[in-house]
């Protein structure tokens, strides 16, 4: 063996020995899911996995708003640009391992002393190709990491679409409930004004007092003030829906449907194992763990030597003497020696980011399970409250009718009548809010079941 070959082998062995200094960084693994069911399973019968929310609620107008939001929502469009950014990074990662090809030309010319036209003295063209051979698989790890980030960006967009749909439905239901509450308070003001006129007439007859008139007038004004508050909230929901859809609020119109026309679906969430396997935010967190693991492998690969190969060919013509051509072949073995502290820092950073991604996944997983637990409880308690409030409203309506008759017949004073009417208004308003709570609970279960 020649001395030159022996030196080459010794150098390669030394470089490989230095590569072993990379070490094994501390990494975390995702915790296993131990929950097999929900603490208090709901009574839902409608699976949310393949359901359409607007169809479940029975609202064609909401379906149109959701379709418009899918096209024009700034949040969704911004999420799609993040997908494009991730795809661009994936292309860069793929291109890092591909051969590079460059073509160049050059020409020189001179002018005779007499000032004649330029005469070309020589010209040549070159074609160079270069290829890096990554023994440690750093390029491959980079491609896989970039691919996982593309997947995570797509899943983020899917999760955002579910949340946007649910928020749009919740805001639209709120608008419909506010519209119903405005109708209720308008009827209450009309009835209270009629009673005020009756009290005024009875005062003139000497049956009622000025205090009775004042009390009723205060009550009517309070109802009018409450109506203004509800009207403000009603207008704010229109602006909120416009922002969610992605349209300009000044020209946006959204006519609310009657809250009684909304169906209250009984959503059945999937079991924990299926929830974790289908929710896009959980899957995105898993993809980011895989991407972070690829970053660690890429950082470790930087410790190992890399072989760069180059191939060149040139053709040259000199003063019209014909074409001369040649081929050059080169190989270069590159290994890190003096920048190992920087490489160790990169490796430690990548390992810490991998451990962070595992904790992020755990946080998302726990949040998903908590969302369903809270959603099931909200649906159950909202249904129980609705049953109680239905009885309260029926009793309050009957009591208010009796109190009105007794007051007109002189068998009861005004205070009993006012109290009975206030109870009826409050019960009817509470029943509307209860229906809103049931609808919102169903929407929330739909959202947490899908992402």
Secondary structure, 3 states (H helix, E strand, C coil): CCHHHHHHHHHHHHHHHHHHHHCCCCCCCCCCCCCCCCCCCCCCCEECCCCCHHHHHCCHHHHHHHHHHHHHCHHHHHHHHHHHHHHHHHHHHHHHCCCEEEEEEEEEEEECCCCCCEEEEEEEEEEEEEEEEECCCHHHHHHHHHHHHHHHHHHHHHHHHHHHHHHHHHHHHHHHHHHHHHHHHHHHHHHHHHHHHHHHHHHHCCCCCHHHHHHHHHHHHHHHHHHHHHHHHHHHHHHHHHHHHCCCHHHCCCCCCCHHHCCCCCEECCCHHHHHHHCHHHHHHHHHHHHHHHHHHHHHHCCCCEEEEEEEEEEEEECCCCEEEEEEEEEEEECCCCCHHHHHHHHHHHHHHHHHHHHHHHHHHHHHHHHHHHHHHHHHHHHHHHHHHHHHHHHHHHHHHHHHHHHHCCCCCHHHHHHHHHHHHHHHHHHHHHHHHHHHHHHHHHHHHHC
